[in-house]
């Protein structure tokens, strides 16, 4: 099984801020993307504390 490297929470914050900024420049739909990124941050923070075993 290949191990996937997930981004750090601060990179996710910057990504959500850029998506929010793009909502004013390009398209208002980027607000939804920014909100989804921000809501994903707690999952990334708590993931190392509750690891799951890979199914075999």
PDB file of N, CA, C and O in Angstrom, chain B, residues numbered from 101:
ATOM      1  N   UNK B 101       0.846  -1.177   0.000  1.00  0.00           N
ATOM      2  CA  UNK B 101       0.000   0.000   0.000  1.00  0.00           C
ATOM      3  C   UNK B 101       0.893   1.242   0.000  1.00  0.00           C
ATOM      4  O   UNK B 101       1.889   1.303   0.720  1.00  0.00           O
ATOM      5  N   UNK B 102       0.528   2.213  -0.802  1.00  0.00           N
ATOM      6  CA  UNK B 102       1.302   3.437  -0.912  1.00  0.00           C
ATOM      7  C   UNK B 102       0.858   4.431   0.157  1.00  0.00           C
ATOM      8  O   UNK B 102      -0.337   4.608   0.394  1.00  0.00           O
ATOM      9  N   UNK B 103       1.816   5.069   0.790  1.00  0.00           N
ATOM     10  CA  UNK B 103       1.504   6.046   1.826  1.00  0.00           C
ATOM     11  C   UNK B 103       1.299   7.417   1.180  1.00  0.00           C
ATOM     12  O   UNK B 103       2.108   7.854   0.361  1.00  0.00           O
ATOM     13  N   UNK B 104       0.218   8.082   1.555  1.00  0.00           N
ATOM     14  CA  UNK B 104      -0.118   9.382   0.989  1.00  0.00           C
ATOM     15  C   UNK B 104       0.301  10.461   1.970  1.00  0.00           C
ATOM     16  O   UNK B 104      -0.009  10.379   3.158  1.00  0.00           O
ATOM     17  N   UNK B 105       1.000  11.469   1.481  1.00  0.00           N
ATOM     18  CA  UNK B 105       1.417  12.581   2.329  1.00  0.00           C
ATOM     19  C   UNK B 105       0.375  13.694   2.221  1.00  0.00           C
ATOM     20  O   UNK B 105       0.158  14.245   1.142  1.00  0.00           O
ATOM     21  N   UNK B 106      -0.265  14.019   3.341  1.00  0.00           N
ATOM     22  CA  UNK B 106      -1.286  15.060   3.351  1.00  0.00           C
ATOM     23  C   UNK B 106      -0.647  16.398   3.681  1.00  0.00           C
ATOM     24  O   UNK B 106       0.387  16.438   4.348  1.00  0.00           O
ATOM     25  N   UNK B 107      -1.241  17.496   3.228  1.00  0.00           N
ATOM     26  CA  UNK B 107      -0.668  18.809   3.510  1.00  0.00           C
ATOM     27  C   UNK B 107      -0.813  19.178   4.980  1.00  0.00           C
ATOM     28  O   UNK B 107      -1.695  18.671   5.673  1.00  0.00           O
ATOM     29  N   UNK B 108       0.054  20.057   5.444  1.00  0.00           N
ATOM     30  CA  UNK B 108      -0.005  20.546   6.821  1.00  0.00           C
ATOM     31  C   UNK B 108      -1.182  21.515   6.959  1.00  0.00           C
ATOM     32  O   UNK B 108      -1.605  22.113   5.970  1.00  0.00           O
ATOM     33  N   UNK B 109      -1.715  21.676   8.181  1.00  0.00           N
ATOM     34  CA  UNK B 109      -2.874  22.556   8.375  1.00  0.00           C
ATOM     35  C   UNK B 109      -2.642  24.006   7.948  1.00  0.00           C
ATOM     36  O   UNK B 109      -3.561  24.646   7.439  1.00  0.00           O
ATOM     37  N   UNK B 110      -1.433  24.534   8.146  1.00  0.00           N
ATOM     38  CA  UNK B 110      -1.194  25.930   7.764  1.00  0.00           C
ATOM     39  C   UNK B 110      -1.264  26.110   6.246  1.00  0.00           C
ATOM     40  O   UNK B 110      -1.712  27.150   5.765  1.00  0.00           O
ATOM     41  N   UNK B 111      -0.828  25.110   5.500  1.00  0.00           N
ATOM     42  CA  UNK B 111      -0.945  25.187   4.041  1.00  0.00           C
ATOM     43  C   UNK B 111      -2.420  25.172   3.634  1.00  0.00           C
ATOM     44  O   UNK B 111      -2.808  25.819   2.662  1.00  0.00           O
ATOM     45  N   UNK B 112      -3.234  24.433   4.381  1.00  0.00           N
ATOM     46  CA  UNK B 112      -4.670  24.414   4.098  1.00  0.00           C
ATOM     47  C   UNK B 112      -5.297  25.775   4.389  1.00  0.00           C
ATOM     48  O   UNK B 112      -6.186  26.216   3.660  1.00  0.00           O
ATOM     49  N   UNK B 113      -4.837  26.448   5.457  1.00  0.00           N
ATOM     50  CA  UNK B 113      -5.350  27.784   5.773  1.00  0.00           C
ATOM     51  C   UNK B 113      -5.012  28.744   4.649  1.00  0.00           C
ATOM     52  O   UNK B 113      -5.866  29.513   4.209  1.00  0.00           O
ATOM     53  N   UNK B 114      -3.768  28.705   4.179  1.00  0.00           N
ATOM     54  CA  UNK B 114      -3.391  29.587   3.078  1.00  0.00           C
ATOM     55  C   UNK B 114      -4.187  29.274   1.818  1.00  0.00           C
ATOM     56  O   UNK B 114      -4.582  30.183   1.088  1.00  0.00           O
ATOM     57  N   UNK B 115      -4.421  28.002   1.564  1.00  0.00           N
ATOM     58  CA  UNK B 115      -5.213  27.627   0.397  1.00  0.00           C
ATOM     59  C   UNK B 115      -6.642  28.132   0.479  1.00  0.00           C
ATOM     60  O   UNK B 115      -7.209  28.572  -0.521  1.00  0.00           O
ATOM     61  N   UNK B 116      -7.223  28.068   1.671  1.00  0.00           N
ATOM     62  CA  UNK B 116      -8.591  28.565   1.818  1.00  0.00           C
ATOM     63  C   UNK B 116      -8.642  30.083   1.685  1.00  0.00           C
ATOM     64  O   UNK B 116      -9.600  30.623   1.133  1.00  0.00           O
ATOM     65  N   UNK B 117      -7.614  30.778   2.187  1.00  0.00           N
ATOM     66  CA  UNK B 117      -7.583  32.233   2.025  1.00  0.00           C
ATOM     67  C   UNK B 117      -7.439  32.630   0.556  1.00  0.00           C
ATOM     68  O   UNK B 117      -8.060  33.592   0.105  1.00  0.00           O
ATOM     69  N   UNK B 118      -6.629  31.895  -0.174  1.00  0.00           N
ATOM     70  CA  UNK B 118      -6.472  32.186  -1.605  1.00  0.00           C
ATOM     71  C   UNK B 118      -7.769  31.892  -2.350  1.00  0.00           C
ATOM     72  O   UNK B 118      -8.147  32.639  -3.253  1.00  0.00           O
ATOM     73  N   UNK B 119      -8.454  30.812  -1.980  1.00  0.00           N
ATOM     74  CA  UNK B 119      -9.734  30.504  -2.627  1.00  0.00           C
ATOM     75  C   UNK B 119     -10.768  31.582  -2.316  1.00  0.00           C
ATOM     76  O   UNK B 119     -11.571  31.945  -3.175  1.00  0.00           O
ATOM     77  N   UNK B 120     -10.745  32.094  -1.081  1.00  0.00           N
ATOM     78  CA  UNK B 120     -11.678  33.174  -0.728  1.00  0.00           C
ATOM     79  C   UNK B 120     -11.348  34.445  -1.519  1.00  0.00           C
ATOM     80  O   UNK B 120     -12.249  35.149  -1.976  1.00  0.00           O
ATOM     81  N   UNK B 121     -10.057  34.731  -1.676  1.00  0.00           N
ATOM     82  CA  UNK B 121      -9.657  35.901  -2.450  1.00  0.00           C
ATOM     83  C   UNK B 121     -10.079  35.744  -3.911  1.00  0.00           C
ATOM     84  O   UNK B 121     -10.531  36.701  -4.540  1.00  0.00           O
ATOM     85  N   UNK B 122      -9.927  34.531  -4.444  1.00  0.00           N
ATOM     86  CA  UNK B 122     -10.334  34.294  -5.827  1.00  0.00           C
ATOM     87  C   UNK B 122     -11.839  34.447  -6.017  1.00  0.00           C
ATOM     88  O   UNK B 122     -12.298  34.731  -7.124  1.00  0.00           O
ATOM     89  N   UNK B 123     -12.609  34.263  -4.948  1.00  0.00           N
ATOM     90  CA  UNK B 123     -14.057  34.426  -5.078  1.00  0.00           C
ATOM     91  C   UNK B 123     -14.420  35.869  -5.419  1.00  0.00           C
ATOM     92  O   UNK B 123     -15.408  36.117  -6.110  1.00  0.00           O
ATOM     93  N   UNK B 124     -13.632  36.807  -4.942  1.00  0.00           N
ATOM     94  CA  UNK B 124     -13.905  38.198  -5.288  1.00  0.00           C
ATOM     95  C   UNK B 124     -13.353  38.574  -6.646  1.00  0.00           C
ATOM     96  O   UNK B 124     -13.870  39.486  -7.292  1.00  0.00           O
ATOM     97  N   UNK B 125     -12.317  37.891  -7.087  1.00  0.00           N
ATOM     98  CA  UNK B 125     -11.670  38.233  -8.353  1.00  0.00           C
ATOM     99  C   UNK B 125     -12.314  37.513  -9.532  1.00  0.00           C
ATOM    100  O   UNK B 125     -12.616  38.132 -10.552  1.00  0.00           O
ATOM    101  N   UNK B 126     -12.525  36.206  -9.392  1.00  0.00           N
ATOM    102  CA  UNK B 126     -12.965  35.410 -10.546  1.00  0.00           C
ATOM    103  C   UNK B 126     -14.447  35.044 -10.454  1.00  0.00           C
ATOM    104  O   UNK B 126     -15.256  35.446 -11.291  1.00  0.00           O
ATOM    105  N   UNK B 127     -14.786  34.266  -9.411  1.00  0.00           N
ATOM    106  CA  UNK B 127     -16.115  33.675  -9.360  1.00  0.00           C
ATOM    107  C   UNK B 127     -16.534  33.507  -7.897  1.00  0.00           C
ATOM    108  O   UNK B 127     -15.743  33.016  -7.092  1.00  0.00           O
ATOM    109  N   UNK B 128     -17.755  33.902  -7.534  1.00  0.00           N
ATOM    110  CA  UNK B 128     -18.212  33.761  -6.144  1.00  0.00           C
ATOM    111  C   UNK B 128     -18.299  32.315  -5.658  1.00  0.00           C
ATOM    112  O   UNK B 128     -18.414  32.089  -4.454  1.00  0.00           O
ATOM    113  N   UNK B 129     -18.249  31.348  -6.541  1.00  0.00           N
ATOM    114  CA  UNK B 129     -18.335  29.944  -6.129  1.00  0.00           C
ATOM    115  C   UNK B 129     -17.088  29.498  -5.364  1.00  0.00           C
ATOM    116  O   UNK B 129     -17.124  28.467  -4.692  1.00  0.00           O
ATOM    117  N   UNK B 130     -15.998  30.243  -5.448  1.00  0.00           N
ATOM    118  CA  UNK B 130     -14.793  29.883  -4.711  1.00  0.00           C
ATOM    119  C   UNK B 130     -14.982  29.998  -3.201  1.00  0.00           C
ATOM    120  O   UNK B 130     -14.185  29.441  -2.446  1.00  0.00           O
ATOM    121  N   UNK B 131     -16.015  30.705  -2.742  1.00  0.00           N
ATOM    122  CA  UNK B 131     -16.304  30.770  -1.303  1.00  0.00           C
ATOM    123  C   UNK B 131     -16.637  29.374  -0.784  1.00  0.00           C
ATOM    124  O   UNK B 131     -16.217  29.007   0.314  1.00  0.00           O
ATOM    125  N   UNK B 132     -17.380  28.602  -1.553  1.00  0.00           N
ATOM    126  CA  UNK B 132     -17.725  27.239  -1.141  1.00  0.00           C
ATOM    127  C   UNK B 132     -16.471  26.378  -1.028  1.00  0.00           C
ATOM    128  O   UNK B 132     -16.364  25.561  -0.114  1.00  0.00           O
ATOM    129  N   UNK B 133     -15.534  26.550  -1.937  1.00  0.00           N
ATOM    130  CA  UNK B 133     -14.289  25.794  -1.876  1.00  0.00           C
ATOM    131  C   UNK B 133     -13.492  26.192  -0.641  1.00  0.00           C
ATOM    132  O   UNK B 133     -12.927  25.332   0.035  1.00  0.00           O
ATOM    133  N   UNK B 134     -13.443  27.493  -0.339  1.00  0.00           N
ATOM    134  CA  UNK B 134     -12.721  27.960   0.848  1.00  0.00           C
ATOM    135  C   UNK B 134     -13.333  27.390   2.117  1.00  0.00           C
ATOM    136  O   UNK B 134     -12.604  27.001   3.030  1.00  0.00           O
ATOM    137  N   UNK B 135     -14.646  27.333   2.191  1.00  0.00           N
ATOM    138  CA  UNK B 135     -15.318  26.788   3.379  1.00  0.00           C
ATOM    139  C   UNK B 135     -15.036  25.292   3.507  1.00  0.00           C
ATOM    140  O   UNK B 135     -14.799  24.805   4.612  1.00  0.00           O
ATOM    141  N   UNK B 136     -15.056  24.563   2.407  1.00  0.00           N
ATOM    142  CA  UNK B 136     -14.772  23.126   2.472  1.00  0.00           C
ATOM    143  C   UNK B 136     -13.342  22.862   2.934  1.00  0.00           C
ATOM    144  O   UNK B 136     -13.101  21.925   3.695  1.00  0.00           O
ATOM    145  N   UNK B 137     -12.393  23.681   2.480  1.00  0.00           N
ATOM    146  CA  UNK B 137     -11.008  23.510   2.903  1.00  0.00           C
ATOM    147  C   UNK B 137     -10.868  23.780   4.391  1.00  0.00           C
ATOM    148  O   UNK B 137     -10.193  23.026   5.093  1.00  0.00           O
ATOM    149  N   UNK B 138     -11.494  24.844   4.884  1.00  0.00           N
ATOM    150  CA  UNK B 138     -11.408  25.176   6.315  1.00  0.00           C
ATOM    151  C   UNK B 138     -12.059  24.090   7.162  1.00  0.00           C
ATOM    152  O   UNK B 138     -11.557  23.777   8.242  1.00  0.00           O
ATOM    153  N   UNK B 139     -13.154  23.512   6.706  1.00  0.00           N
ATOM    154  CA  UNK B 139     -13.806  22.456   7.481  1.00  0.00           C
ATOM    155  C   UNK B 139     -13.008  21.151   7.473  1.00  0.00           C
ATOM    156  O   UNK B 139     -13.251  20.282   8.311  1.00  0.00           O
ATOM    157  N   UNK B 140     -12.076  20.999   6.559  1.00  0.00           N
ATOM    158  CA  UNK B 140     -11.260  19.786   6.484  1.00  0.00           C
ATOM    159  C   UNK B 140     -10.053  19.838   7.427  1.00  0.00           C
ATOM    160  O   UNK B 140      -9.460  18.800   7.723  1.00  0.00           O
ATOM    161  N   UNK B 141      -9.681  21.036   7.902  1.00  0.00           N
ATOM    162  CA  UNK B 141      -8.504  21.199   8.757  1.00  0.00           C
ATOM    163  C   UNK B 141      -8.589  20.386  10.044  1.00  0.00           C
ATOM    164  O   UNK B 141      -7.598  19.739  10.385  1.00  0.00           O
ATOM    165  N   UNK B 142      -9.705  20.369  10.791  1.00  0.00           N
ATOM    166  CA  UNK B 142      -9.744  19.544  12.012  1.00  0.00           C
ATOM    167  C   UNK B 142      -9.513  18.062  11.751  1.00  0.00           C
ATOM    168  O   UNK B 142      -8.971  17.364  12.607  1.00  0.00           O
ATOM    169  N   UNK B 143      -9.909  17.578  10.598  1.00  0.00           N
ATOM    170  CA  UNK B 143      -9.665  16.171  10.262  1.00  0.00           C
ATOM    171  C   UNK B 143      -8.171  15.921  10.119  1.00  0.00           C
ATOM    172  O   UNK B 143      -7.666  14.897  10.578  1.00  0.00           O
ATOM    173  N   UNK B 144      -7.463  16.850   9.486  1.00  0.00           N
ATOM    174  CA  UNK B 144      -6.017  16.687   9.332  1.00  0.00           C
ATOM    175  C   UNK B 144      -5.289  16.766  10.666  1.00  0.00           C
ATOM    176  O   UNK B 144      -4.286  16.083  10.867  1.00  0.00           O
ATOM    177  N   UNK B 145      -5.787  17.596  11.577  1.00  0.00           N
ATOM    178  CA  UNK B 145      -5.122  17.748  12.873  1.00  0.00           C
ATOM    179  C   UNK B 145      -5.329  16.514  13.738  1.00  0.00           C
ATOM    180  O   UNK B 145      -4.391  16.077  14.405  1.00  0.00           O
ATOM    181  N   UNK B 146      -6.518  15.942  13.747  1.00  0.00           N
ATOM    182  CA  UNK B 146      -6.803  14.809  14.626  1.00  0.00           C
ATOM    183  C   UNK B 146      -6.438  13.464  14.014  1.00  0.00           C
ATOM    184  O   UNK B 146      -6.441  12.456  14.721  1.00  0.00           O
ATOM    185  N   UNK B 147      -6.127  13.417  12.742  1.00  0.00           N
ATOM    186  CA  UNK B 147      -5.827  12.146  12.084  1.00  0.00           C
ATOM    187  C   UNK B 147      -4.646  11.395  12.701  1.00  0.00           C
ATOM    188  O   UNK B 147      -4.744  10.178  12.855  1.00  0.00           O
ATOM    189  N   UNK B 148      -3.535  12.046  13.063  1.00  0.00           N
ATOM    190  CA  UNK B 148      -2.428  11.289  13.668  1.00  0.00           C
ATOM    191  C   UNK B 148      -2.761  10.698  15.038  1.00  0.00           C
ATOM    192  O   UNK B 148      -2.137   9.719  15.447  1.00  0.00           O
ATOM    193  N   UNK B 149      -3.712  11.262  15.741  1.00  0.00           N
ATOM    194  CA  UNK B 149      -4.056  10.783  17.082  1.00  0.00           C
ATOM    195  C   UNK B 149      -4.963   9.561  17.066  1.00  0.00           C
ATOM    196  O   UNK B 149      -5.006   8.809  18.040  1.00  0.00           O
ATOM    197  N   UNK B 150      -5.687   9.356  15.974  1.00  0.00           N
ATOM    198  CA  UNK B 150      -6.608   8.210  15.863  1.00  0.00           C
ATOM    199  C   UNK B 150      -6.329   7.465  14.564  1.00  0.00           C
ATOM    200  O   UNK B 150      -7.140   7.515  13.640  1.00  0.00           O
ATOM    201  N   UNK B 151      -5.193   6.774  14.479  1.00  0.00           N
ATOM    202  CA  UNK B 151      -4.878   6.063  13.232  1.00  0.00           C
ATOM    203  C   UNK B 151      -5.791   4.867  13.014  1.00  0.00           C
ATOM    204  O   UNK B 151      -6.296   4.273  13.966  1.00  0.00           O
ATOM    205  N   UNK B 152      -5.991   4.531  11.773  1.00  0.00           N
ATOM    206  CA  UNK B 152      -6.790   3.363  11.431  1.00  0.00           C
ATOM    207  C   UNK B 152      -5.891   2.301  10.835  1.00  0.00           C
ATOM    208  O   UNK B 152      -4.881   2.612  10.204  1.00  0.00           O
ATOM    209  N   UNK B 153      -6.254   1.061  11.033  1.00  0.00           N
ATOM    210  CA  UNK B 153      -5.484  -0.030  10.464  1.00  0.00           C
ATOM    211  C   UNK B 153      -5.938  -0.266   9.025  1.00  0.00           C
ATOM    212  O   UNK B 153      -7.136  -0.244   8.743  1.00  0.00           O
ATOM    213  N   UNK B 154      -4.999  -0.489   8.119  1.00  0.00           N
ATOM    214  CA  UNK B 154      -5.408  -0.758   6.737  1.00  0.00           C
ATOM    215  C   UNK B 154      -6.105  -2.120   6.636  1.00  0.00           C
ATOM    216  O   UNK B 154      -5.711  -3.092   7.279  1.00  0.00           O
ATOM    217  N   UNK B 155      -7.133  -2.154   5.823  1.00  0.00           N
ATOM    218  CA  UNK B 155      -7.866  -3.404   5.631  1.00  0.00           C
ATOM    219  C   UNK B 155      -7.055  -4.331   4.724  1.00  0.00           C
ATOM    220  O   UNK B 155      -6.431  -3.890   3.758  1.00  0.00           O
ATOM    221  N   UNK B 156      -7.078  -5.604   5.052  1.00  0.00           N
ATOM    222  CA  UNK B 156      -6.317  -6.564   4.263  1.00  0.00           C
ATOM    223  C   UNK B 156      -7.242  -7.523   3.548  1.00  0.00           C
ATOM    224  O   UNK B 156      -6.778  -8.409   2.830  1.00  0.00           O
TER     225      UNK B 156
END
